[in-house]
Amino acid sequence: MFQVASYETFQNGQVIFEEGSYGDWIYVVKEGIVEISKYVDGQMFIIETLKEGDIFGEMAYIAKVPRTASAIARGETVVGIIDRKFFDQEFNRLSADFQKVISTIAFRLRKTTHDAIRKVS
């Protein structure tokens, strides 16, 4: 399992991170629920609802791009912040080619999410 550097508790409706911010952390849901949502043309779309054990924030971290969506606690929620040093060490053990594959997947997922929301709105 992931090495967690620290835990943070969020209350219902509290923003964990906002769309457009830069992401230095990857999170794992320890308790509670996290909604991943995105605003398009002034309307909020819930992309995914995460529960215990789910990770989030990885796309911005890996691709080094702004966050594509917001993360909001639903109910009292505890999230673990994955130890950046540990993750960097694990990621850097991968070959440069495999790192590129993972980064490409993150970029494509970002684009696909953006395109899918645009089509719905």
WOBELMO-V911899 format. One record per backbone hydrogen bond with DSSP energy under -1.0 kcal/mol. NH is the residue of the N-H (numbers start at 1). CO is the residue of the C=O. If there is no record, write none. Layout:
BEGIN
nh=NH co=CO
nh=NH co=CO
END
This chain:
BEGIN
nh=5 co=81
nh=8 co=79
nh=10 co=77
nh=13 co=73
nh=14 co=11
nh=16 co=71
nh=17 co=71
nh=20 co=67
nh=21 co=18
nh=27 co=56
nh=28 co=80
nh=29 co=54
nh=30 co=78
nh=31 co=78
nh=34 co=50
nh=35 co=72
nh=36 co=48
nh=37 co=70
nh=38 co=45
nh=40 co=43
nh=43 co=40
nh=45 co=38
nh=47 co=36
nh=48 co=36
nh=50 co=34
nh=53 co=29
nh=54 co=51
nh=56 co=27
nh=61 co=57
nh=62 co=58
nh=63 co=59
nh=64 co=60
nh=67 co=21
nh=70 co=37
nh=71 co=17
nh=72 co=35
nh=73 co=14
nh=74 co=33
nh=77 co=10
nh=78 co=31
nh=79 co=8
nh=80 co=28
nh=81 co=6
nh=82 co=26
nh=83 co=3
nh=87 co=83
nh=88 co=84
nh=89 co=85
nh=90 co=86
nh=91 co=87
nh=92 co=88
nh=94 co=91
nh=99 co=95
nh=100 co=96
nh=101 co=97
nh=102 co=98
nh=103 co=99
nh=104 co=100
nh=105 co=101
nh=106 co=102
nh=107 co=103
nh=108 co=104
nh=109 co=105
nh=110 co=106
nh=111 co=107
nh=112 co=108
nh=113 co=109
nh=114 co=110
nh=115 co=111
nh=116 co=112
nh=117 co=113
nh=118 co=114
nh=119 co=115
nh=120 co=116
nh=121 co=117
END
